[in-house]
Amino acid sequence: MPELPEVETIMQAVVKAIGKANIIDVKVNNNRFREKIPDDFAAKIRGAQIISYKRIAKYITIGLNNGLTLIWHLGMSGKIKICDELPEMLDKHDHVIIKTDKGYLIFNDTRRFGLLTYCESKNLNQVPFIAKIGLDPFDENLTPDYLYNHLSKKKIPIKVALLDQEIICGIGNIYASEILYLAKISPLRESNKVGLKECASIIEKTREVLKKAIAAGGSTIHDYKKPDGSLGYFQNMHCVYNKTGQKCPCCTCNVEQSGGIQKIVQAGRSTFYCPTVQK
């Protein structure tokens, strides 16, 4: 699933290529996603002008001049393809084509776990799947006190808590492992045993990791590609993720004795960490 850096990268690519374009036409070839695309979707946005973009957690929102906002989520395998001209042959899973006066946006989603819908702009924050979203990692209101107060009420492992979108939104599985490694906190530690100074470190490392990942165009682990078809390269900068048995950058241990970076499963997701560095 594209995480915050990948979604931010995709949105910025759309901003650069399409910007405040006029929507000329819309074609929905398949409307059955995790939530059905509204039957009047094409009619509602056709003829409108794009006036704004904003990422909310892992959602891309696109404001229109007719008082509506598009809400776009890429799910597990979704892609937004940008092209100047419509290809002669569409791919099998090119489900939605949005034609603008600056090019085409094509929503391709093999597994159809994504989402594309609209709402009245004034009601965006009341949309059910957005209303419960926690603070953005770059929100100035995300303070050590805020994080400590939320974690102190939970006995779940800190790695699982970082994936709770109602606390901090946008952190996904890859980056949670990287953040905790840099903060030197074990993913097995119970959330209510993470101190205030450690919360400050988690916030600092969260912003550090995500900024670097955005600058690198995200992480290409499976099928993620940027809208121009190129790959992100932050995976080449991972410290622990997907590096089972290897020596981590900060470690001085004998890998043959320590076993190096460990892989465990938490809440159904793979976690990677160094038991020597992370306590």
Secondary structure, 3 states (H helix, E strand, C coil): CCCHHHHHHHHHHHHHHCCCCEEEEEEECCCCCCCCCCCCHHHHHCCCEEEEEEEECCEEEEEECCCEEEEEECCCCEEEEEECCCCCCCCCCEEEEEEECCEEEEEEECCCCCEEEEEEHHHHHHCHHHHCCCECCCCCCCCHHHHHHHHCCCCCEHHHHHCCCCCECCCCHHHHHHHHHHHCCCCCCEHHHCCHHHHHHHHHHHHHHHHHHHHCCCCCCCCCCCCCCCCCCHHHHCCCCCCCCCCCCCCCCCHHHHCCCEEEEECCEEEEECCCCCC
